[in-house]
Amino acid sequence: MNCIFCSDIKKLKTTNLSYATTDKYPVTKGHTLIIPNRHVSSYFDLTDEEKKDLFNLLEEVKVHLDEQHSPDGYNIGINDGAVAGQTIMRVHIHYSPIYARDMENPRGGVRGVIPRTRVY
């Protein structure tokens, strides 16, 4: 299997079921990916244990990102399926530190993936 998440990556933190790495094309400073060890396309195909592990690792990564980057907030997202923007067909959670200077009006947050729904 030729998986971009399996080759030439630096793992920031690891568990028995998942790992964290910096995003190769970061949206913000500190943009991190949380990835299960098992190759699965959809979040909904993960076991309960894997899901729990991913979110426990997310908590650990937050401590690291807070110390390294002092963000003002976070966006957490999973693109599940090609129509949802998933381009690498392996589950991964985007963990993006957000800074007050990033956007003049952040209202709507992740709703921005469909621009007409961002401001409501």
Secondary structure, DSSP 8 states (H G I E B T S, - for coil): ---TTTSS--EEEE-SSEEEEE-SS-SSTT-EEEEESS--S-GGGS-HHHHHHHHHHHHHHHHHHHHHH--SEEEEE---SGGGT--SSS--EEEEEE-GGG-S--TTGGGGGSHHHH--
